[in-house]
């Protein structure tokens, strides 16, 4: 989510407020929740109304346009734009590009054109939406015959703005909301999606809030967005706790690795605890269990959890029994190495924008 910012050389101040992609944005608040000036209310929202027939059980495809499309094929998707304000809003609807940058899905500036934005048209690119009402639109995606194979990222955007700058009003706000697009182009069927949870590392923030960092590797051929929950059990005195939601907003490109953070209750003792983490991206779910202990001091990482099952990269097919003892030794050595890496990387932060700096207040 972008911070409001001034655009130079316009002679007036313009604020750009980019809402959560796939969720309503409120133009009278900036992305950090602070009230912006002027206090004119201009709330808009956007949501997808249909998914492809082979993804109706995919919760990710109900939020985003996630499809495999052969070159030379045309598809369409219905979506809704809503005006939640008390006045009629002029709304512009268009497609833009996007990229995965630092494990975050990031829309590109409008001036950056090309695939897949050039493949997408909207039946009503400009419309006036009455107060407290919504309009159903259709986006058509036409893939050229000569399109090369690979996954493309884009966004379908709805944009509205306050009145233009004037001598009395030198502030204009632009509010945008959007639907993400993940388009896999190529002959044949959909590319596989898969991931592994490689490691769980417990820590405490500067304020002493317990946190667990899950290291996740995308082992498939499509980008992934994660959601999940964590439970603790068999703690001191038989305590149990959870579920605790994983922080959302992490998008991992194929072959990439990213941290997924879970912030827990500040009242939890150090442990040891039994831990269970369930993560999901679309129709792919993975679960790990193990044992962990939180460090006693704030601003520190503890030893990685001892997982009940070693990651698959440690267990070649057919060698589980023969390598049981060596694997245990490797896991312990890897835990010691990870602990050294964590100490060198510094303590968990109490707040920040990156996945390694969880905000205990969210």
C-alpha positions in Angstrom: 0.0 0.0 0.0 1.5 3.3 -1.1 2.0 6.3 1.1 0.2 9.5 -0.1 2.8 11.7 -1.9 3.1 15.0 -3.7 3.6 15.0 -7.4 6.1 17.8 -8.4 5.6 20.6 -10.9 1.8 20.5 -10.9 1.3 23.8 -9.0 -1.0 22.0 -6.6 -0.8 19.1 -4.3 -2.2 15.8 -5.4 -2.6 12.9 -3.0 -2.6 9.3 -4.4 -4.3 6.8 -2.1 -4.0 3.2 -3.3 -6.3 0.9 -1.5 -5.7 -2.7 -0.7 -5.8 -4.6 -4.0 -9.1 -6.5 -3.9 -10.5 -4.5 -0.9 -12.3 -1.1 -0.6 -10.2 2.0 -0.1 -11.3 5.1 1.9 -10.2 8.3 0.4 -10.7 10.2 3.7 -8.0 8.1 5.3 -4.5 7.5 4.2 -3.1 3.9 4.2 -1.8 4.3 7.7 -5.2 5.1 9.1 -4.6 8.8 9.7 -7.3 11.2 8.5 -6.3 13.1 5.4 -7.4 16.6 4.3 -9.8 17.6 2.9 -12.4 15.6 4.9 -14.5 14.9 1.9 -15.8 11.3 1.9 -15.3 9.4 -1.4 -15.3 5.7 -0.6 -15.1 3.2 -3.5 -14.7 -0.5 -3.7 -14.2 -3.2 -6.2 -14.8 -7.0 -6.2 -14.7 -9.9 -8.6 -18.1 -11.6 -9.3 -17.0 -14.8 -11.0 -14.1 -17.2 -11.3 -13.1 -19.8 -13.9 -15.1 -23.0 -13.8 -12.1 -25.1 -12.7 -11.3 -22.8 -9.8 -14.7 -22.4 -8.1 -13.3 -24.1 -5.0 -10.2 -21.9 -4.9 -10.6 -19.1 -2.4 -7.8 -17.1 -4.1 -9.7 -17.2 -7.4 -12.7 -15.6 -5.8 -10.6 -12.5 -4.9 -8.3 -12.3 -7.9 -8.3 -13.2 -11.6 -6.2 -16.3 -11.5 -6.2 -18.2 -14.8 -4.3 -20.3 -17.3 -5.0 -19.1 -20.8 -3.8 -20.5 -24.1 -2.4 -18.1 -26.7 -5.2 -17.0 -29.1 -7.9 -17.3 -26.4 -10.3 -14.7 -25.1 -12.0 -14.8 -21.7 -14.2 -12.4 -19.8 -14.8 -11.8 -16.1 -17.6 -9.8 -14.5 -16.8 -7.5 -11.6 -18.5 -4.9 -9.5 -17.5 -1.3 -8.7 -19.2 0.3 -5.7 -19.6 3.9 -4.6 -20.1 4.0 -0.8 -20.2 7.8 -0.5 -23.1 10.1 -0.3 -22.5 11.8 -3.7 -22.3 10.6 -7.2 -18.7 9.7 -8.1 -17.0 9.8 -11.5 -15.0 6.6 -11.7 -12.4 5.5 -14.3 -11.7 1.8 -14.8 -8.6 0.5 -16.5 -6.0 -2.2 -16.5 -2.4 -1.8 -15.4 0.8 -3.9 -14.9 2.2 -5.3 -11.7 5.3 -7.1 -10.4 6.3 -9.1 -7.4 8.9 -6.9 -5.6 10.5 -7.8 -2.3 7.8 -10.5 -1.7 4.9 -8.0 -2.3 2.5 -7.7 -5.1 3.2 -4.2 -6.5 1.1 -2.3 -9.1 3.3 -0.5 -11.6 2.9 3.3 -12.5 0.2 3.9 -15.1 2.8 5.2 -17.5 4.3 1.7 -17.7 2.4 0.0 -20.5 2.6 -3.5 -22.0 1.5 -7.0 -21.1 -0.9 -7.9 -19.7 -2.6 -4.4 -19.6 -2.6 -4.1 -23.4 -4.6 -7.4 -23.5 -7.4 -6.2 -21.3 -10.5 -4.0 -22.2 -13.4 -2.9 -20.0 -16.9 -2.4 -21.4 -17.4 0.9 -19.5 -14.0 2.5 -18.8 -15.7 5.7 -17.5 -18.9 5.9 -15.5 -20.8 7.9 -12.9 -21.9 5.8 -10.0 -24.8 7.1 -7.9 -24.5 7.3 -4.1 -24.5 4.1 -2.1 -24.8 1.9 -5.2 -22.8 -0.4 -7.4 -22.4 -1.1 -11.1 -21.5 -4.5 -12.8 -18.8 -4.3 -15.4 -17.1 -6.8 -17.7 -13.3 -7.1 -18.4 -12.3 -8.9 -21.6 -8.8 -10.5 -21.8 -7.6 -11.4 -25.3 -4.3 -13.3 -25.5 -2.4 -12.8 -28.8 -1.5 -15.9 -30.9 2.2 -15.0 -30.5 2.1 -14.5 -26.7 5.1 -16.1 -25.1 4.8 -18.6 -22.3 5.0 -17.5 -18.6 3.0 -15.9 -15.8 2.0 -12.3 -16.1 0.9 -10.0 -13.3 -1.5 -7.1 -13.6 -4.3 -5.2 -11.8 -7.8 -4.1 -12.8 -8.1 -0.6 -11.3 -11.0 1.7 -10.4 -10.1 5.3 -9.8 -11.9 8.4 -8.5 -10.7 11.8 -7.4 -11.9 14.8 -5.5 -12.5 18.1 -7.2 -9.6 19.5 -9.2 -7.2 22.1 -7.6 -8.5 25.7 -7.5 -7.4 28.9 -5.7 -9.7 27.9 -2.9 -8.7 24.2 -2.9 -5.1 23.3 -3.7 -5.5 19.7 -2.7 -6.8 16.9 -4.8 -6.9 13.3 -3.8 -7.0 10.3 -6.1 -8.3 7.0 -4.7 -7.6 3.7 -6.4 -8.7 0.1 -5.6 -8.1 -3.0 -7.7 -8.3 -6.7 -8.4 -5.0 -8.6 -9.0 -4.4 -10.6 -12.1 -2.3 -13.7 -12.2 -2.3 -14.9 -15.9 -0.4 -18.1 -16.8 0.1 -18.1 -20.6 1.0 -21.1 -22.6 -0.3 -24.3 -24.3 -1.6 -27.2 -22.3 -2.8 -27.1 -18.7 -2.1 -25.0 -15.7 1.4 -25.0 -14.3 1.7 -26.6 -10.8 1.6 -24.7 -7.6 3.3 -25.9 -4.5 5.3 -24.7 -1.5 7.2 -25.9 1.6 7.5 -24.5 5.1 11.2 -24.9 5.8 11.6 -23.4 9.2 9.8 -21.8 12.2 11.9 -19.3 14.3 10.4 -17.9 17.5 11.3 -14.4 18.7 10.2 -11.4 20.7 9.7 -7.9 19.5 11.1 -4.8 21.3 8.0 -4.7 23.5 8.3 -8.4 24.4 5.5 -9.6 22.1 6.1 -13.2 21.0 6.4 -13.8 17.2 7.1 -16.7 15.0 8.7 -16.4 11.5 7.9 -19.1 9.1 10.3 -19.5 6.2 8.4 -20.5 3.1 9.8 -21.6 -0.2 7.7 -21.5 -3.5 8.5 -24.9 -5.1 5.9 -24.6 -7.9 5.7 -22.6 -11.1 3.2 -19.9 -10.1 3.2 -17.0 -7.7 1.6 -17.6 -4.3 -0.3 -15.5 -1.7 -0.5 -16.9 1.8 -3.0 -17.0 4.6 -2.9 -19.2 7.7 -3.2 -19.9 11.4 -1.0 -21.1 14.2 -1.8 -23.0 17.4 0.3 -23.6 20.5 -0.3 -26.6 22.8 1.3 -28.6 25.7 2.8 -25.4 27.1 3.8 -24.7 30.7 1.1 -26.1 33.1 -0.7 -27.7 30.1 -1.5 -24.3 28.5 -2.9 -24.1 25.0 -3.4 -21.0 22.8 -4.7 -20.0 19.4 -5.5 -19.9 16.6 -3.4 -16.9 15.8 -3.7 -15.5 12.2 -0.6 -15.2 9.9 0.0 -11.7 8.7 -1.2 -11.4 5.1 0.5 -9.5 2.3 3.3 -11.9 1.4 3.5 -12.9 -2.3 6.2 -15.3 -3.3 7.4 -15.7 -6.9 8.3 -19.2 -8.3 11.5 -20.3 -6.7 11.5 -17.6 -4.1 11.7 -17.7 -0.3 9.9 -15.4 2.1 9.1 -15.0 5.8 5.4 -15.3 6.9 5.0 -13.7 10.3 2.6 -14.8 13.1 2.3 -12.4 16.1 1.0 -14.0 19.3 -0.3 -13.0 22.7 2.1 -11.0 24.9 1.0 -13.0 27.9 2.4 -16.3 26.7 5.3 -17.7 28.7 8.5 -18.8 27.0 7.6 -22.5 26.8 8.5 -25.0 25.6 5.4 -25.3 23.4 4.0 -27.7 20.8 3.4 -25.7 17.7 1.2 -26.3 14.6 1.1 -24.0 11.6 -1.3 -24.3 8.7 -0.6 -22.2 5.6 -2.7 -22.0 2.4 -2.4 -20.5 -1.0 -5.4 -21.2 -3.1 -6.0 -24.9 -3.1 -2.6 -25.8 -1.8 -2.3 -26.4 1.9 0.7 -27.3 4.0 1.0 -28.0 7.8 4.0 -28.3 10.0 4.2 -29.3 13.7 7.1 -29.2 16.2 8.4 -27.8 19.4 9.7 -24.3 20.1 10.7 -22.1 23.0 10.5 -18.3 22.9 13.5 -16.3 24.0 13.3 -14.7 27.4 14.6 -11.3 26.3 12.8 -8.7 24.1 14.4 -7.9 20.7 15.8 -11.4 20.2 15.4 -14.5 18.2 15.4 -18.0 19.7 16.5 -21.3 18.3 14.5 -22.6 15.3 11.7 -25.0 16.2 12.5 -28.7 16.1 10.0 -29.9 13.5 8.4 -33.3 13.7 9.1 -33.9 10.1 12.3 -32.7 8.4 11.8 -30.6 5.2 11.8 -32.7 2.0 15.1 -31.3 0.8 16.6 -33.4 3.7 14.8 -36.6 2.8 15.6 -38.0 -0.7 13.1 -40.7 -1.8 13.9 -44.1 -0.5 16.5 -43.0 2.0 14.4 -42.1 5.0 15.3 -45.1 7.1 18.9 -45.3 6.2 19.4 -41.5 6.8 17.4 -41.2 10.0 20.4 -40.5 12.2 22.4 -38.3 9.8 19.2 -36.3 9.1 18.8 -35.6 12.8 22.4 -34.4 13.0 21.9 -32.2 9.9 18.7 -30.7 11.4 20.5 -29.9 14.6 23.4 -28.4 12.7 21.0 -26.4 10.6 19.3 -25.1 13.7 22.6 -23.9 15.1 23.5 -22.3 11.8 20.1 -20.6 11.6 20.5 -19.3 15.2 23.9 -17.8 14.3 22.3 -16.2 11.2 19.4 -14.8 13.3 21.9 -13.3 15.8 23.8 -11.7 13.0 20.6 -10.4 11.4 19.6 -8.6 14.6 16.5 -8.8 16.7 12.8 -8.7 15.6 11.6 -5.1 15.2 8.5 -3.8 17.0 7.1 -2.3 13.8 7.9 -1.6 10.2 6.8 -2.2 6.7 8.8 -5.4 5.9 7.8 -9.0 6.8 10.9 -9.1 9.1 9.5 -6.2 11.2 6.1 -7.3 12.5 3.8 -4.7 13.9 2.6 -5.9 17.3 -0.4 -3.7 16.9 -1.8 -5.3 13.8 
